[in-house]
Amino acid sequence: MHRATSAPSAMQQMEQSLRDTFQPTYLELMDVSHLHTGHREARAHGGMHCQLTIVSTRLFGLARLARHRLIYAALSRAMASTLHAIQIHAYTPEEWGQKTR
């Protein structure tokens, strides 16, 4: 019996791209689209709204804007199709350790 496998969801694809690019020690990607239901922009543009928290050594020495640019590049396929907006919290392991104390 041959079992059909389904294609990965947009969230799974985005998460895998982030894992491949950043090898994070912590990654949380949440779909928060439900929080934007009814907003004028959500109706006009559609697409998912996500919230990302990522911790990676690849972020050492990078300013906030540079970190965000790397994340946008890793998510470029999703941003061109299914992702409308993303809120980013990007930390090095040291910054994350200080934040979670």
N, C-alpha and C positions, 0 to 999 in steps of 0.2 A: 504494500500500500504506500503510495507516494503522498506525502503531506506537503501541501502548498505553504510556503512561508510568505508572510506579508512583508511589504516594504516597511522600512523603519519610519516612524512618525517624524514629523518636523522637529519635535522636541528631542527625540532620540538622535536625529542627525546633527542638530545643533550641539547637543551635549558631547557627542563623539568628536566633532570637530574641535571643540574646546579642549577635550581630553588629549587629542592627538597633538594639538598645537602647544599646550601649556603644561602637560603632565602635572596637573594640580594636586596639591595635598588635600584640598577641600574644594568641592564644587557643588553649588546648589543653583539649579536653574528652574524657576517656577513660571508657569503660565498664569498671569494675573489679568488676562483679558476680561474676565467677568467683572473686574473693578471698573472697567471702562465702558460697559454696556450702556447705551443711551447717550454717551458723550457725542457731541457734534462731530469731532474729529474721527472717532471710532466709526461712526456711520458713514462718513465721507470716504475714508480710506480703507476700512476693514483691516484685516491682518491681526496677528497676535501681538499682545503686549506681554513682555516678560520681565522678570527680575532676576539678576545674576549676582551671586556672590562667588568669587573665585580667589583662591590662594595659590600662588605659584612663585617659584624662584625665578622664573622668566621675567618677572616684573621688577626685579632688583634694579635700582638706578634709573628707573623710568618715571618721568613726570606723569601726572594723572592723564593728561591729554594723550601722551604716547601710549599709555596702557590701554586707553579706550580705543585708540586707532588699531592696535594689535587685535583687540577683541572684535572690533567691527570687521577687520580683514578675515578673521577666522569664521565669522558668521556671514560673510558676503553673499553666499548662495541664498541663505534664508532671508537676508535683508532685501534681496532682489525679488523675493516671491512671497513668503508667508509672514515674515516678521515686520511689524510696523514700528514698534518702539521697544527699547530695552533700557532698564535702569541698571546701572553697573556699580558694583562694589568690588573693587579689585585691590588685593593686598599681597604683600610679601609674607612669608611665614612669620617673620619677626613682628611686622605690623599687626598681623592677625593675633599673634600671641599676646601682644599688649592690649588689643581690643577686647579679647575674651577673658582677660583676668578679672 
